[in-house]
Amino acid sequence: MGARRIAIIGAGFGGLGMAVRLQQAGYRDLVVLDKADHIGGTWRDNTYPGAACDVPSHLYSFSFHPGRWTRRYSQQPEILAYLEELVRAHGLERYLRLGTEVRSVTWDDGADRWRLALNDGDELDADAVVSGVGQLNRPFVPDFPGLDDFEGPSWHSARWRHDVDLAGRRVGVVGTGASAIQFVPHLAEAAEHVTVFQRSAPYLLPREDRPYGHRHQRMQARAPWLFKVPRASQYLRLELVTHAFTRESGLRKALHQKWRGMLDEQVPDPALREALVPDYPMGCKRVLVSDEWYPTLMREDVRLVPRPVTRVTADGVVDADGVHHPCDALVFGTGFRTLEFLVPMQVRGRDGRDLHEYWHEGAEAYRGTTVAGFPNLFLLYGPNTNLGSNSIIFILESQFEYVLAQLRTLDEEGLAWADVTDDAQARFNADVEQRSRQTVFEGGCESWYTTADGRNTNNWPGYTFQFRHLTRRIDLSDHVVMPRRTRERIPAYATVGG
């Protein structure tokens, strides 16, 4: 047990949590690679004003390492500090290799191992590879005509320009997604004027954030087990939201009414209110939580333009109606390249199978974690593991245990590797597609959950406890396996030793 060498790519929640669980299970020959010079992933990269989690704090920490939070919804500095403390508490420094980008991952059929080529020219081998790069790591900025001609500063929210003084500037914001609704209220306080360009309006629910008092924080430190109750309560409440989005129910109507009441109360201007009504079913795109968004749009120094940007000029932008809007700075809250899993890393599996070519019609995986033709390669936060509600930490912990289950099985059975079959993966994804058609995620809107033809490749179309049940063990009958010390390929586990 624990003799295998395991390479983890990415030092965010997924990669670091996986390293902890591997170490606890006795695997010590580990390396955690990250292209940046610091750990943290999403919470390292997104430092825009107001950056915070939209999942309650007690749910946004590992069950094996409870956080000590100062407020109901934690902000970016506190979440990053939690990950830094996780590294210290579990001695993960010894495994970290930062400032190291993985250029390619190639399976060696003869040696039954992965070869990783790094940006510094070095190479390393691994018996198993775990990708923790996730879905939200590559910022997307639309290729607007004239963007290079803009004379002022411009940046994506995930690459925030803290060196730019916005006092006295007219700032244009492109996008109204999860990041924009957090940073625009802060921009409004700093800039002379903010113009927000909205391609489609988001649904909102109240955030109801609040700080935790000193007594609450002392109890977190002295008796963290007490917070299993509020954690469970928050989990069940968010599973109800999952029910609303994955099943047609009265609960979805109740959430819609809650949003509508919030809009009517906070936006008395009828024209603005009408512009803030989405044209798609609730949940088809991510439902956002905020107590500040609607009041910010009511400010005199903030203007909502309910039309997309079509081009950029030297001193502003032009919207879909041809109206020019002068801007001194541009901020893009336009999301990420969510459908390009593992890009730009090259990944080649058994018999030279290219992962990105294999996924040319859309990414898919078996139980969201493994891909046919790529033995001992595990994807954390991979295809169909994102959530329309609830905490991705619950999904990650389920995947951690699935990875450990496969590694234990390989060790116990004397196997070099296991590779899910194309048929097993196809059956699993046929079920995912059938269930997705019953959800609001394929409700006809254009979102980062789906491909151009409307197929859901990102979200899990069910309850999170169903995903945990699926990943509680490995079913070797769905795999091709290779015994150690032999070149003979076994077509199915049932034939081993037969």
C-alpha positions as CSV (number, residue, x, y, z in Angstrom):
1,M,0.0,0.0,0.0
2,G,1.2,3.5,-0.9
3,A,4.2,2.5,-3.1
4,R,2.8,4.1,-6.2
5,R,4.0,7.5,-7.3
6,I,1.1,10.0,-7.8
7,A,1.3,13.3,-9.6
8,I,-1.4,15.9,-8.8
9,I,-1.8,18.8,-11.2
10,G,-3.2,21.9,-9.6
11,A,-2.9,23.3,-6.0
12,G,-6.4,24.5,-5.4
13,F,-9.1,22.9,-3.3
14,G,-9.1,19.7,-5.4
15,G,-5.4,19.1,-5.6
16,L,-4.7,20.0,-2.0
17,G,-7.6,18.0,-0.6
18,M,-6.6,15.0,-2.7
19,A,-3.0,15.3,-1.4
20,V,-4.3,15.3,2.2
21,R,-6.5,12.2,1.7
22,L,-3.7,10.3,-0.2
23,Q,-1.3,11.0,2.6
24,Q,-3.8,9.9,5.2
25,A,-4.3,6.7,3.3
26,G,-0.5,6.0,3.3
27,Y,0.5,7.3,-0.1
28,R,3.6,9.4,0.4
29,D,5.3,9.4,-3.0
30,L,3.4,12.5,-4.1
31,V,4.0,15.6,-6.0
32,V,1.6,18.5,-6.4
33,L,2.4,20.7,-9.4
34,D,1.0,24.2,-10.1
35,K,2.0,26.7,-12.8
36,A,1.6,29.6,-10.3
37,D,4.1,30.5,-7.6
38,H,1.4,30.2,-4.8
39,I,-1.3,27.7,-3.9
40,G,-5.0,28.5,-4.0
41,G,-6.3,28.0,-7.5
42,T,-9.5,30.0,-8.0
43,W,-9.0,31.8,-4.7
44,R,-5.5,32.8,-5.6
45,D,-6.4,34.1,-9.0
46,N,-9.7,36.0,-8.2
47,T,-8.7,39.0,-6.1
48,Y,-11.3,41.5,-7.4
49,P,-13.1,43.8,-4.9
50,G,-15.8,41.9,-3.2
51,A,-14.6,38.4,-4.2
52,A,-16.4,35.9,-2.0
53,C,-18.0,32.4,-2.1
54,D,-21.7,32.0,-2.9
55,V,-21.9,28.8,-0.8
56,P,-22.2,29.1,3.0
57,S,-18.9,29.0,4.8
58,H,-19.5,25.9,6.9
59,L,-20.2,23.9,3.7
60,Y,-17.2,25.4,1.9
61,S,-14.5,23.5,3.8
62,F,-13.4,19.9,4.0
63,S,-15.1,17.6,6.5
64,F,-11.6,16.4,7.5
65,H,-10.4,20.0,8.1
66,P,-13.3,22.3,9.3
67,G,-12.7,26.0,8.8
68,R,-12.9,28.7,11.4
69,W,-15.0,31.3,9.6
70,T,-15.7,35.0,10.5
71,R,-18.9,35.3,8.5
72,R,-21.7,33.3,6.9
73,Y,-20.2,33.8,3.3
74,S,-16.5,33.9,3.4
75,Q,-14.5,36.3,1.3
76,Q,-11.5,35.5,-0.9
77,P,-8.7,36.4,1.6
78,E,-10.2,34.2,4.3
79,I,-10.7,31.2,1.9
80,L,-7.1,31.5,0.6
81,A,-5.9,31.7,4.3
82,Y,-7.9,28.5,4.9
83,L,-6.1,26.7,2.1
84,E,-2.7,28.0,3.4
85,E,-3.5,26.7,6.8
86,L,-4.6,23.3,5.3
87,V,-1.1,23.1,3.7
88,R,0.6,23.9,7.0
89,A,-1.6,21.6,9.2
90,H,-1.0,18.6,7.0
91,G,2.6,19.2,6.0
92,L,1.9,19.5,2.3
93,E,4.8,21.8,1.7
94,R,7.1,18.7,1.1
95,Y,4.9,17.7,-1.9
96,L,4.5,21.1,-3.6
97,R,6.3,22.0,-6.8
98,L,5.1,25.5,-7.6
99,G,5.9,27.7,-10.6
100,T,5.8,24.5,-12.7
101,E,3.4,24.1,-15.6
102,V,2.6,20.7,-17.0
103,R,2.8,20.9,-20.8
104,S,1.9,17.3,-21.6
105,V,0.8,14.1,-20.0
106,T,1.6,10.9,-22.1
107,W,0.9,7.3,-21.3
108,D,3.8,4.9,-21.9
109,D,2.2,1.6,-23.0
110,G,5.5,-0.3,-22.5
111,A,6.2,1.0,-19.0
112,D,2.6,1.2,-17.8
113,R,3.3,4.8,-16.5
114,W,2.5,8.4,-17.2
115,R,5.3,10.7,-18.5
116,L,4.8,14.4,-17.6
117,A,6.7,17.0,-19.6
118,L,7.1,20.3,-17.7
119,N,7.6,23.8,-18.8
120,D,11.2,24.0,-17.5
121,G,12.2,21.1,-19.7
122,D,12.2,18.6,-16.9
123,E,10.2,15.3,-17.0
124,L,8.8,13.0,-14.4
125,D,7.0,9.7,-14.3
126,A,3.9,8.7,-12.3
127,D,1.9,5.6,-11.8
128,A,-1.2,7.7,-11.5
129,V,-2.1,11.3,-12.3
130,V,-4.8,13.4,-10.7
131,S,-6.0,16.6,-12.5
132,G,-7.1,19.3,-10.1
133,V,-7.2,22.1,-12.6
134,G,-11.0,22.3,-12.5
135,Q,-13.4,24.2,-14.8
136,L,-12.9,27.8,-13.9
137,N,-9.2,28.5,-14.5
138,R,-9.0,30.0,-18.0
139,P,-10.5,33.5,-18.3
140,F,-12.6,34.2,-21.4
141,V,-12.7,37.6,-23.0
142,P,-14.8,37.8,-26.2
143,D,-12.8,38.8,-29.3
144,F,-14.6,42.1,-29.9
145,P,-13.6,44.0,-33.0
146,G,-11.4,47.0,-32.0
147,L,-10.5,45.7,-28.6
148,D,-6.8,46.2,-29.3
149,D,-7.5,49.9,-30.2
150,F,-8.9,50.7,-26.8
151,E,-6.6,53.4,-25.2
152,G,-7.5,52.9,-21.6
153,P,-6.7,50.0,-19.2
154,S,-8.8,46.8,-19.6
155,W,-8.7,43.5,-17.8
156,H,-10.7,40.4,-16.9
157,S,-12.0,40.1,-13.4
158,A,-9.8,37.1,-12.7
159,R,-6.7,39.2,-13.5
160,W,-7.6,42.3,-11.5
161,R,-5.6,45.4,-12.1
162,H,-5.1,46.7,-8.5
163,D,-2.6,49.2,-9.8
164,V,-5.3,51.2,-11.7
165,D,-6.9,54.1,-9.8
166,L,-10.5,54.3,-10.9
167,A,-11.2,57.7,-9.2
168,G,-12.7,60.1,-11.8
169,R,-12.9,57.4,-14.5
170,R,-15.9,56.1,-16.5
171,V,-15.8,52.3,-16.2
172,G,-17.5,50.0,-18.6
173,V,-18.3,46.5,-17.3
174,V,-19.1,43.7,-19.8
175,G,-21.0,40.9,-18.2
176,T,-23.5,40.4,-15.4
177,G,-22.5,37.0,-14.0
178,A,-21.3,35.7,-10.6
179,S,-18.2,37.9,-10.5
180,A,-19.7,41.1,-11.8
181,I,-22.5,41.2,-9.2
182,Q,-19.8,41.1,-6.6
183,F,-17.3,43.7,-8.0
184,V,-19.7,46.2,-9.6
185,P,-21.0,47.5,-6.2
186,H,-17.4,48.2,-5.2
187,L,-16.6,49.8,-8.6
188,A,-19.5,52.1,-8.1
189,E,-17.9,53.4,-4.9
190,A,-14.6,54.0,-6.5
191,A,-15.3,55.3,-10.1
192,E,-17.0,58.4,-11.3
193,H,-19.5,56.4,-13.3
194,V,-20.1,52.7,-14.1
195,T,-21.9,51.4,-17.2
196,V,-22.9,47.8,-17.1
197,F,-23.5,45.9,-20.4
198,Q,-26.0,43.1,-19.9
199,R,-26.3,40.4,-22.5
200,S,-28.9,38.5,-20.4
201,A,-30.2,39.2,-17.0
202,P,-29.4,36.8,-14.1
203,Y,-31.8,35.5,-11.5
204,L,-31.0,36.5,-8.0
205,L,-31.8,35.3,-4.5
206,P,-31.0,37.1,-1.3
207,R,-27.6,36.5,0.2
208,E,-28.4,37.5,3.8
209,D,-24.7,37.5,4.7
210,R,-23.7,38.4,8.2
211,P,-20.5,38.3,10.4
212,Y,-20.1,35.7,13.1
213,G,-19.7,37.0,16.6
214,H,-16.8,36.3,18.9
215,R,-18.7,33.6,20.7
216,H,-19.5,31.8,17.5
217,Q,-15.8,31.9,16.5
218,R,-14.6,30.7,19.9
219,M,-17.0,27.7,19.6
220,Q,-15.6,26.9,16.1
221,A,-12.1,26.8,17.6
222,R,-13.0,24.8,20.7
223,A,-15.7,22.4,19.5
224,P,-15.7,22.2,15.7
225,W,-17.9,19.1,15.9
226,L,-20.8,21.3,17.0
227,F,-20.9,22.7,13.5
228,K,-21.9,19.4,11.9
229,V,-25.5,20.4,12.7
230,P,-25.6,23.7,10.8
231,R,-23.4,22.2,8.1
232,A,-26.0,19.4,7.6
233,S,-28.8,21.9,7.7
234,Q,-27.3,24.1,5.0
235,Y,-26.5,21.0,2.9
236,L,-30.2,19.8,3.0
237,R,-31.5,23.3,2.2
238,L,-29.3,23.5,-0.9
239,E,-30.3,19.9,-1.9
240,L,-33.9,21.3,-2.0
241,V,-32.7,23.9,-4.5
242,T,-31.1,21.0,-6.4
243,H,-34.5,19.3,-6.5
244,A,-36.0,22.5,-7.9
245,F,-33.6,22.6,-10.8
246,T,-33.5,18.9,-11.6
247,R,-37.2,18.2,-11.2
248,E,-40.3,20.2,-12.3
249,S,-41.8,21.1,-8.9
250,G,-43.6,23.7,-6.9
251,L,-40.4,24.5,-5.2
252,R,-39.0,26.0,-8.4
253,K,-42.1,28.2,-8.6
254,A,-41.6,29.3,-5.0
255,L,-38.0,30.3,-5.7
256,H,-39.2,32.2,-8.7
257,Q,-41.7,34.1,-6.6
258,K,-38.9,34.8,-4.1
259,W,-36.8,36.3,-6.8
260,R,-39.7,38.3,-8.2
261,G,-40.6,39.8,-4.8
262,M,-37.0,40.8,-4.3
263,L,-36.9,42.5,-7.7
264,D,-40.2,44.3,-7.2
265,E,-39.1,45.6,-3.8
266,Q,-35.6,46.7,-4.6
267,V,-36.2,48.2,-8.1
268,P,-39.1,50.6,-8.2
269,D,-38.1,52.0,-11.7
270,P,-40.5,50.0,-14.1
271,A,-38.2,50.3,-17.1
272,L,-35.1,49.1,-15.2
273,R,-37.1,46.4,-13.5
274,E,-38.3,45.1,-16.9
275,A,-34.7,45.1,-18.2
276,L,-33.8,42.9,-15.2
277,V,-36.3,40.1,-16.0
278,P,-34.5,37.1,-17.5
279,D,-35.8,35.5,-20.7
280,Y,-35.1,31.9,-19.7
281,P,-36.2,29.5,-17.0
282,M,-34.8,29.9,-13.5
283,G,-31.8,27.7,-13.0
284,C,-31.0,27.4,-16.7
285,K,-28.0,29.6,-15.9
286,R,-26.5,29.9,-12.5
287,V,-28.8,31.6,-10.0
288,L,-26.8,34.2,-8.1
289,V,-27.0,35.5,-4.5
290,S,-26.7,39.1,-3.7
291,D,-28.2,41.8,-1.5
292,E,-26.3,44.6,-3.3
293,W,-26.8,44.1,-7.0
294,Y,-30.3,45.6,-7.5
295,P,-29.6,48.6,-5.2
296,T,-26.4,49.3,-7.0
297,L,-28.1,49.5,-10.4
298,M,-30.5,52.0,-8.8
299,R,-27.6,54.5,-8.2
300,E,-27.5,57.6,-10.3
301,D,-23.8,57.0,-11.1
302,V,-24.6,53.5,-12.4
303,R,-26.3,52.7,-15.7
304,L,-27.5,49.4,-17.0
305,V,-27.4,48.9,-20.8
306,P,-29.5,45.8,-21.5
307,R,-27.8,45.1,-24.7
308,P,-24.6,43.2,-25.6
309,V,-21.4,45.0,-26.8
310,T,-20.7,44.6,-30.5
311,R,-17.4,46.4,-30.8
312,V,-14.8,48.5,-29.0
313,T,-13.4,51.9,-30.0
314,A,-10.4,53.8,-28.8
315,D,-12.5,55.6,-26.1
316,G,-15.5,53.3,-25.4
317,V,-17.8,50.6,-26.7
318,V,-20.7,50.3,-29.1
319,D,-23.7,48.3,-28.1
320,A,-26.1,46.2,-30.3
321,D,-28.2,49.3,-31.1
322,G,-25.2,51.1,-32.4
323,V,-25.0,53.5,-29.4
324,H,-21.5,54.6,-28.4
325,H,-20.7,54.7,-24.7
326,P,-17.6,56.6,-23.7
327,C,-15.4,54.6,-21.2
328,D,-12.0,55.3,-19.7
329,A,-11.5,51.7,-18.5
330,L,-13.1,48.3,-19.3
331,V,-13.6,45.3,-17.0
332,F,-14.7,42.0,-18.3
333,G,-16.8,39.8,-16.1
334,T,-17.3,37.4,-19.0
335,G,-16.5,34.1,-17.3
336,F,-14.2,31.3,-18.2
337,R,-13.5,28.7,-21.0
338,T,-15.5,26.1,-19.1
339,L,-15.9,23.6,-22.0
340,E,-12.2,23.3,-22.7
341,F,-11.3,20.8,-19.9
342,L,-7.5,20.4,-19.3
343,V,-6.6,22.9,-22.1
344,P,-3.8,23.8,-23.0
345,M,-2.2,20.7,-21.6
346,Q,-1.8,17.9,-24.1
347,V,-3.0,14.5,-22.9
348,R,-2.3,11.2,-24.7
349,G,-3.5,7.9,-23.4
350,R,-3.3,4.2,-24.4
351,D,-2.4,3.6,-28.0
352,G,-1.8,7.4,-28.5
353,R,-5.5,8.4,-27.9
354,D,-5.6,12.2,-27.8
355,L,-8.0,13.4,-25.1
356,H,-9.0,16.7,-26.8
357,E,-9.7,14.9,-30.1
358,Y,-11.6,12.3,-28.2
359,W,-13.7,15.1,-26.7
360,H,-14.2,17.1,-29.9
361,E,-18.0,16.8,-29.6
362,G,-18.0,17.6,-25.9
363,A,-16.2,16.4,-22.8
364,E,-17.5,13.4,-21.0
365,A,-16.2,11.0,-18.3
366,Y,-17.2,7.9,-16.3
367,R,-18.6,9.0,-13.0
368,G,-17.2,12.4,-13.7
369,T,-13.7,11.2,-12.8
370,T,-12.1,8.8,-15.3
371,V,-12.0,8.6,-19.2
372,A,-11.8,5.6,-21.4
373,G,-8.3,5.1,-22.8
374,F,-6.6,7.0,-20.0
375,P,-5.7,4.5,-17.3
376,N,-5.0,5.7,-13.8
377,L,-5.9,9.3,-14.8
378,F,-8.4,11.0,-12.5
379,L,-10.2,14.3,-13.1
380,L,-11.4,16.3,-10.1
381,Y,-14.2,18.7,-10.9
382,G,-14.4,17.1,-14.3
383,P,-17.3,16.7,-16.8
384,N,-20.7,16.7,-15.2
385,T,-19.5,17.4,-11.7
386,N,-20.4,21.1,-11.4
387,L,-23.4,22.0,-9.4
388,G,-26.3,24.4,-10.0
389,S,-26.5,24.7,-6.2
390,N,-24.8,23.2,-3.1
391,S,-21.1,22.9,-2.4
392,I,-18.5,21.6,-4.9
393,I,-16.5,20.5,-1.8
394,F,-19.0,17.6,-1.3
395,I,-18.4,16.5,-4.9
396,L,-14.7,16.7,-4.5
397,E,-14.7,14.6,-1.3
398,S,-16.7,12.0,-3.1
399,Q,-14.1,11.9,-5.9
400,F,-11.3,11.7,-3.4
401,E,-12.8,8.5,-2.0
402,Y,-13.3,7.1,-5.5
403,V,-9.7,7.7,-6.4
404,L,-8.6,6.0,-3.2
405,A,-10.9,3.1,-3.8
406,Q,-9.4,2.5,-7.2
407,L,-5.8,2.8,-5.9
408,R,-6.6,0.4,-3.1
409,T,-8.2,-2.1,-5.5
410,L,-5.2,-2.0,-7.8
411,D,-2.9,-2.7,-4.9
412,E,-5.0,-5.4,-3.4
413,E,-5.4,-7.2,-6.8
414,G,-1.8,-6.7,-7.9
415,L,-2.8,-4.6,-10.9
416,A,-0.7,-2.0,-12.7
417,W,-3.7,-0.1,-13.9
418,A,-7.4,0.0,-14.6
419,D,-9.0,1.7,-17.6
420,V,-12.7,2.2,-17.9
421,T,-14.2,0.7,-21.1
422,D,-15.7,2.8,-23.9
423,D,-19.0,0.9,-23.4
424,A,-19.2,1.5,-19.7
425,Q,-18.5,5.2,-20.2
426,A,-21.1,5.4,-23.0
427,R,-23.7,3.8,-20.8
428,F,-23.0,6.2,-17.9
429,N,-23.1,9.2,-20.1
430,A,-26.3,8.1,-21.9
431,D,-27.9,8.1,-18.4
432,V,-26.5,11.5,-17.7
433,E,-27.8,12.9,-21.0
434,Q,-31.3,11.4,-20.4
435,R,-31.4,12.8,-16.9
436,S,-30.1,16.2,-18.1
437,R,-33.0,16.5,-20.5
438,Q,-35.3,16.5,-17.5
439,T,-33.5,19.3,-15.8
440,V,-33.6,23.1,-16.3
441,F,-29.9,23.0,-17.3
442,E,-31.0,22.1,-20.8
443,G,-33.9,24.6,-20.7
444,G,-33.0,26.3,-23.9
445,C,-30.7,29.1,-22.8
446,E,-27.1,29.6,-23.7
447,S,-24.9,29.0,-20.7
448,W,-21.5,27.8,-19.7
449,Y,-23.1,24.6,-18.6
450,T,-23.7,23.4,-22.2
451,T,-22.1,23.0,-25.6
452,A,-23.2,24.9,-28.7
453,D,-25.8,22.3,-29.4
454,G,-27.3,22.5,-25.9
455,R,-25.8,19.4,-24.4
456,N,-25.0,19.6,-20.7
457,T,-21.3,18.7,-20.2
458,N,-20.6,20.5,-16.9
459,N,-23.4,20.0,-14.4
460,W,-24.4,16.9,-12.4
461,P,-28.1,16.3,-13.2
462,G,-29.1,15.0,-9.9
463,Y,-28.6,15.1,-6.1
464,T,-25.2,15.2,-4.7
465,F,-25.9,12.2,-2.4
466,Q,-26.6,10.2,-5.6
467,F,-23.1,11.2,-6.9
468,R,-21.6,10.1,-3.6
469,H,-23.4,6.7,-3.9
470,L,-22.0,6.3,-7.4
471,T,-18.4,7.0,-6.3
472,R,-18.4,4.9,-3.1
473,R,-16.5,2.0,-4.8
474,I,-14.9,1.0,-8.1
475,D,-16.7,-1.6,-10.3
476,L,-13.8,-3.4,-12.1
477,S,-16.3,-5.2,-14.4
478,D,-16.5,-1.8,-16.2
479,H,-12.7,-1.8,-16.7
480,V,-9.9,-3.3,-18.6
481,V,-7.0,-4.0,-16.3
482,M,-3.3,-4.8,-16.4
483,P,-1.6,-7.1,-13.9
484,R,1.8,-6.0,-12.7
485,R,4.9,-7.5,-14.3
486,T,3.2,-8.6,-17.5
487,R,2.5,-7.1,-20.9
488,E,-0.7,-9.2,-21.4
489,R,-3.8,-7.1,-21.6
490,I,-6.9,-8.4,-19.9
491,P,-10.2,-7.6,-21.6
492,A,-12.2,-7.7,-18.4
493,Y,-11.6,-8.1,-14.7
494,A,-13.7,-11.3,-14.6
495,T,-11.0,-13.1,-16.7
496,V,-8.1,-12.4,-14.3
497,G,-6.8,-15.7,-13.1
498,G,-9.6,-17.5,-14.9
